């Protein structure tokens, strides 16, 4: 039975309590037959709408308020000698972009690939080539890490590329209304610290 429903699920980072202060697309990726995407740019919104218009299935669109001012497209950042591959979702893409700059100042180079489609998720040649080059990956999300989309995608990528791929998302706790109780998308600094920790551990493993 056709069921073309276009669902816009709005999220933001903090100051709005436990429900709307995080993206909750992971819940819906577990529902059979529902496609899920997280557009951040005008072109990606066009892709989402064109997919919806050409299918008879529900589409869950994870819409982050931090995407509202964006009037440009996000191209992948690729370097021939990158140390790690970052694959980012939703507002995690903005924070990952800033983290790349912080890491570059310390001599750490990253590939950054922006993810639109969460389900169905397809491992592309771009992802595989980058991961096989760097030998290490990190999926960054604005949803919960535990039992979430970031870990599911990391699992798919790790098996496809045969290299370690980790996930990084919201902490396993409820976010509150008070600033000190917020549970936002991992900040650029937290992402940079996680990358440095992964690189250090990988060097120890190889040694």
N, C-alpha and C positions, 0 to 999 in steps of 0.2 A: 504494500500500500504506500503510495508516494506520501512523503511528509516533509516538504521543503520549508523548514523553519530556520530563519537566520537569527541566531542568538548573539547579542552583544553583551558580554559580561565585563563590567567595568571594575578596575582595581586602581589603587594608588599606594604610595609608600608611606605608611604610618599615619598617626593622628586621627584615625577613623575607626579604631576598634578591630576586633578579631576577624571580621568577615571581609569587608571591603578594602582592608589595608594590605592585602596580598592577592596575588593571582591564584586562582583555584582551578586551573585547566586540567590538572592531573586527575581530579575526580571524574571528569567527563571523558577522558581518554579511555577509561575503563568501561564505558558504555558501548556495547556492540553497535556498529553501524553508524556512529557519529564521527564526522571529521572534525578536527580541532586545529586551529591556527592561531598565531599570535602576531598580527601585523603591527608594524611600528612606523611605516612610511606610506606616503600616498600610493606609490606603485604597488605595495603589498596589499593595501586595502582593495585596489582594483583587481588584483589576482584573486583575493578572497571572494569578492563579489562575482567575478566571472565564473569561478568554480561553482558557486551557489546557483547561478542562473543556468548552468549546464547540467546540474544534477537534481534529482528528486529526493535528496536526503537532507537531514538536518545538518547545519554547520554551526559549530560553537566557536565564536570569535572571542578570544581572550584579549580584551581591550584595556591597555594601561593608560592612565591619564597623562603620564609623562610623554606619550606619543603625540599628544594634541598639538604642540608647537612645531613638530617636525615637518618641514616642507622640502626635505631632500631625501635621496635614496642612500642606503647603507651598503656600500660595496665591501667585499671581503678584503681583509688586509693580509697580504702574503709576502713573506720574505724568504730568500733562498737559504738562510742559515738560522731560522727560528729555533728556539729552544723548546717551545711547547705550542700546542694548538688549543686555542680557546674557541668554544662553540657556545654562543650566548642566545638566550631566549628573553623576550619581553623587555622590561626595563633593565634586566641584566645586561642587555646589549650596550646601553648607555654607560653603565658602570664599568663594564669590561673595557670599553674604549678608553676610559680614563685610566684604568689600571694598566693598560698597555703603555701609556705615556709614563706612568710612575716607574714601571719596570724597565723601560728603555733608559731612564736616567741612571739606573743601576747596572746597565749593560746586559739586560735580559731582553731578548727579542721574542715576540709572540706573533703567531698567525691568529687572526680573528675571523671567524666565520659566523654570519648571522643566520639564525634559524627562524623560518616562518612557519612551516608545516610541522606540527607535532604528531598528528595522526591523520592520514598515514604518514609515517616517517620513512623517508628513503635515504639510504646512504649513497651519497654522490661520489663521483670520481674526485671532485675537489676536496671533499672531506678525507677520502682515503689517501690521496696523494700527500696532503698536509700531514696527516697523522703518521704515515710511514716515514716521512721526512724527519719529523721532530721526535717520534718515538714516545710521545706522551700527550695526553689530552685532558681537558677539563671542560665539562658542560656546566654553564652558569644559568640559573633560573630565578624567577621572582616567585616561584611556588615552593612548597616544602620539598626538601631534599629527600627525606626518608619516604620510601614507597611512592616517589613522585616521578614526573616525566623526565627530569634530568637524569635520574638513575637508569630509567628504562632506555633512554637514548644512549647513555654511556655504555650500557650493556651491548646494545646493537653495534655501536661503533667499535668497541673493544674486540668483539668477535670478528667483525668484518676486516679490521686492520691488523689484528694480532699484536696490539700494543696496549699498555695500560691506559684506561680512560676513566676519570673520576667525575663525581658530580658535586655541585656546590649550590645550595639554595637556602631557603628560610630555615631558621633553627627550629627544632622540634619542641615548640612551645607556642601558646596562644599569645597573640599580640594584644596589648591594651590601648586605652585611649591616652594615657599619660606618656610623654616623650620617652621617659626612661623604661617604659614597658613596650615600646615599639618593637616590631619584628620585621624590619624592612628587607628589601633586596640587598644581598651582600654589597657592602660599600666598595669603592675602588681600592681602598687600603686593605680591606679584608681579602679581596680577590688577589691583590698583589702578594700579600702575606701567604695565602694558600698556594699560590704558584711557586713562591720561593721554597716553601716547605716540601712541595711535591718534587721539585728539582733536586733539592738536597737529599731526599729519601731515595730518589732514583739513582743518584750518583753513588750513594752507599750500597744500593742493591747491586749495581753493576760492578762496583769494586769488590 
